[in-house]
Amino acid sequence: MEQAGLDTHKISILGQAYQDTEHVQGSLNWKDIARAEGLASVLVGLGISSDEALKYKAEIKAGKFLVLVLGLSQDIIQANQILHQIGHRTLAEVNA
């Protein structure tokens, strides 16, 4: 995504064994998630429905990753295109 010109400060990657040390300004890192009583609570706080948040939590627990991109519509569209080109799917878009 960085090579495509996306600002890496707008991207967070969440996974069971993955911890990014630089995360989106205004978003949360693993310490924040632990303080907020878990990933599902954090995702709901970002505007994702409770049902979807629980699905994402299960996906991460199963060893998958969740890529969060916070930005303008053009940033989201570009991130979606990149992820689709490499065989990943978009699960949701949230207007915050």
Short mmCIF file of the C-alpha atoms (twelve columns), coordinates in Angstrom:
data_MODEL
# 
_entry.id   MODEL 
# 
loop_
_atom_site.group_PDB 
_atom_site.id 
_atom_site.type_symbol 
_atom_site.label_atom_id 
_atom_site.label_alt_id 
_atom_site.label_comp_id 
_atom_site.label_asym_id 
_atom_site.label_seq_id 
_atom_site.Cartn_x 
_atom_site.Cartn_y 
_atom_site.Cartn_z 
_atom_site.pdbx_PDB_model_num 
ATOM 1  C CA . MET A 1  0.000   0.000   0.000  1 
ATOM 2  C CA . GLU A 2  2.877   2.328   0.767  1 
ATOM 3  C CA . GLN A 3  4.361   1.681   -2.695 1 
ATOM 4  C CA . ALA A 4  1.013   2.656   -4.198 1 
ATOM 5  C CA . GLY A 5  1.184   6.009   -2.438 1 
ATOM 6  C CA . LEU A 6  -1.099  5.450   0.551  1 
ATOM 7  C CA . ASP A 7  -0.051  7.217   3.726  1 
ATOM 8  C CA . THR A 8  1.000   4.419   6.094  1 
ATOM 9  C CA . HIS A 9  -0.120  6.519   9.050  1 
ATOM 10 C CA . LYS A 10 -3.692  5.877   7.876  1 
ATOM 11 C CA . ILE A 11 -3.274  2.086   7.979  1 
ATOM 12 C CA . SER A 12 -3.442  -0.282  10.949 1 
ATOM 13 C CA . ILE A 13 -3.034  -4.040  10.755 1 
ATOM 14 C CA . LEU A 14 -4.556  -6.196  13.461 1 
ATOM 15 C CA . GLY A 15 -3.766  -9.856  13.942 1 
ATOM 16 C CA . GLN A 16 -3.375  -12.332 16.742 1 
ATOM 17 C CA . ALA A 17 0.437   -12.270 16.723 1 
ATOM 18 C CA . TYR A 18 0.919   -8.959  14.913 1 
ATOM 19 C CA . GLN A 19 1.559   -5.715  16.697 1 
ATOM 20 C CA . ASP A 20 2.213   -2.595  14.696 1 
ATOM 21 C CA . THR A 21 4.152   -0.017  16.616 1 
ATOM 22 C CA . GLU A 22 3.062   2.844   14.399 1 
ATOM 23 C CA . HIS A 23 -0.683  3.083   14.144 1 
ATOM 24 C CA . VAL A 24 -3.145  5.497   12.665 1 
ATOM 25 C CA . GLN A 25 -3.294  8.747   14.575 1 
ATOM 26 C CA . GLY A 26 -6.494  8.645   16.571 1 
ATOM 27 C CA . SER A 27 -6.726  4.867   16.329 1 
ATOM 28 C CA . LEU A 28 -5.707  2.304   18.907 1 
ATOM 29 C CA . ASN A 29 -2.789  -0.037  19.468 1 
ATOM 30 C CA . TRP A 30 -2.815  -3.343  21.383 1 
ATOM 31 C CA . LYS A 31 -2.318  -1.646  24.754 1 
ATOM 32 C CA . ASP A 32 -5.329  0.557   24.023 1 
ATOM 33 C CA . ILE A 33 -7.349  -2.486  22.949 1 
ATOM 34 C CA . ALA A 34 -6.530  -4.323  26.174 1 
ATOM 35 C CA . ARG A 35 -7.600  -1.275  28.195 1 
ATOM 36 C CA . ALA A 36 -10.848 -1.025  26.220 1 
ATOM 37 C CA . GLU A 37 -11.867 -4.553  27.230 1 
ATOM 38 C CA . GLY A 38 -11.104 -6.188  23.906 1 
ATOM 39 C CA . LEU A 39 -11.088 -5.931  20.181 1 
ATOM 40 C CA . ALA A 40 -14.858 -6.135  19.679 1 
ATOM 41 C CA . SER A 41 -15.374 -3.077  21.907 1 
ATOM 42 C CA . VAL A 42 -12.749 -1.138  19.982 1 
ATOM 43 C CA . LEU A 43 -14.289 -2.014  16.617 1 
ATOM 44 C CA . VAL A 44 -17.754 -1.015  17.819 1 
ATOM 45 C CA . GLY A 45 -16.227 2.281   18.953 1 
ATOM 46 C CA . LEU A 46 -14.959 2.799   15.397 1 
ATOM 47 C CA . GLY A 47 -18.512 2.447   14.062 1 
ATOM 48 C CA . ILE A 48 -18.597 -1.256  13.200 1 
ATOM 49 C CA . SER A 49 -21.731 -3.146  14.271 1 
ATOM 50 C CA . SER A 50 -21.497 -5.528  17.230 1 
ATOM 51 C CA . ASP A 51 -22.242 -8.541  15.023 1 
ATOM 52 C CA . GLU A 52 -19.540 -7.602  12.523 1 
ATOM 53 C CA . ALA A 53 -17.056 -6.844  15.318 1 
ATOM 54 C CA . LEU A 54 -17.564 -10.326 16.747 1 
ATOM 55 C CA . LYS A 55 -16.996 -11.840 13.272 1 
ATOM 56 C CA . TYR A 56 -13.752 -9.891  12.883 1 
ATOM 57 C CA . LYS A 57 -12.626 -10.947 16.335 1 
ATOM 58 C CA . ALA A 58 -13.234 -14.599 15.370 1 
ATOM 59 C CA . GLU A 59 -11.343 -14.138 12.086 1 
ATOM 60 C CA . ILE A 60 -8.348  -12.713 13.932 1 
ATOM 61 C CA . LYS A 61 -8.502  -15.506 16.489 1 
ATOM 62 C CA . ALA A 62 -8.425  -17.962 13.547 1 
ATOM 63 C CA . GLY A 63 -5.119  -16.447 12.417 1 
ATOM 64 C CA . LYS A 64 -6.335  -13.934 9.845  1 
ATOM 65 C CA . PHE A 65 -5.559  -10.226 9.724  1 
ATOM 66 C CA . LEU A 66 -7.750  -7.159  9.732  1 
ATOM 67 C CA . VAL A 67 -6.524  -4.125  7.810  1 
ATOM 68 C CA . LEU A 68 -8.013  -0.817  8.917  1 
ATOM 69 C CA . VAL A 69 -7.656  2.193   6.644  1 
ATOM 70 C CA . LEU A 70 -8.867  5.516   7.970  1 
ATOM 71 C CA . GLY A 71 -9.002  8.301   5.451  1 
ATOM 72 C CA . LEU A 72 -10.859 10.003  2.666  1 
ATOM 73 C CA . SER A 73 -13.056 8.077   0.245  1 
ATOM 74 C CA . GLN A 74 -10.222 8.015   -2.291 1 
ATOM 75 C CA . ASP A 75 -7.921  6.380   0.304  1 
ATOM 76 C CA . ILE A 76 -10.512 3.686   1.022  1 
ATOM 77 C CA . ILE A 77 -11.122 3.045   -2.682 1 
ATOM 78 C CA . GLN A 78 -7.387  2.757   -3.341 1 
ATOM 79 C CA . ALA A 79 -6.871  0.391   -0.391 1 
ATOM 80 C CA . ASN A 80 -9.795  -1.772  -1.581 1 
ATOM 81 C CA . GLN A 81 -8.317  -1.968  -5.080 1 
ATOM 82 C CA . ILE A 82 -4.909  -2.986  -3.743 1 
ATOM 83 C CA . LEU A 83 -6.350  -5.648  -1.444 1 
ATOM 84 C CA . HIS A 84 -8.551  -7.073  -4.217 1 
ATOM 85 C CA . GLN A 85 -5.589  -7.190  -6.640 1 
ATOM 86 C CA . ILE A 86 -3.687  -9.444  -4.246 1 
ATOM 87 C CA . GLY A 87 -6.655  -11.703 -3.572 1 
ATOM 88 C CA . HIS A 88 -8.102  -10.305 -0.365 1 
ATOM 89 C CA . ARG A 89 -11.678 -9.311  0.235  1 
ATOM 90 C CA . THR A 90 -13.240 -6.225  1.714  1 
ATOM 91 C CA . LEU A 91 -15.449 -6.988  4.664  1 
ATOM 92 C CA . ALA A 92 -16.891 -3.576  5.425  1 
ATOM 93 C CA . GLU A 93 -16.596 0.122   4.916  1 
ATOM 94 C CA . VAL A 94 -17.631 2.418   7.728  1 
ATOM 95 C CA . ASN A 95 -18.211 6.135   7.385  1 
ATOM 96 C CA . ALA A 96 -17.035 7.614   10.631 1 
# 
